[in-house]
Amino acid sequence: MNGNKGMGILSIVVGLIFILFPMFSESLISIVVGLSLLFFGISAVYTGWNMRQYANNTYSSPFIVIGIIVIILGFLFIFYIDALSFLVGIQFYLVGFIMIIFGITGMLSRINAFSLFTSILVFVMGIVAIALAAFAMAQPIYIAIIIGVILVIEGVALLFID
């Protein structure tokens, strides 16, 4: 079994867990968002640091500053889940914007027709996530269900990629 198929099956299983057990997934979402931000921040700092060799500090400094801020936010989401529980709505916005960015990136890359279709679905679900952000404050279960749906969609896409 190649890596895409294994990741597709794992994504589908995790997505179904999020859909079927949203209360359990609720606390897991803060950890997942925190880890995502942490890795994104490390990547941004690394990119900014490497840019210093090829470009002047004008272009590399924003990468480094944003990376450090995102790393701090990542640690906050990972370690202070209870203290930041009121930010579930902001997490919803964050996830929605990330989904929109991934959807646009997938649409621009056009690996195959099925990938384009799933990228459009991820983009639309990102818009839905942002639209439902106000409801997430009252019912944070929505974010778990939407992430579950996205994971299932991405898992199916990974199963069909050659």
Secondary structure by P-SEA (a helix, b strand, c coil): ccaaaaaaaaaaaaaaaaaaccccaaaaaaaaaaaaaaaaaaaaaaaaaaacccccaaaaaaaaaaaaaaaaaaaaaaccccccccaaaaaaaaaaaaaaaaaaaaaaacccaaaaaaaaaaaaaaaaaaaaccccccccaaaaaaaaaaaaaaaaaaaacc
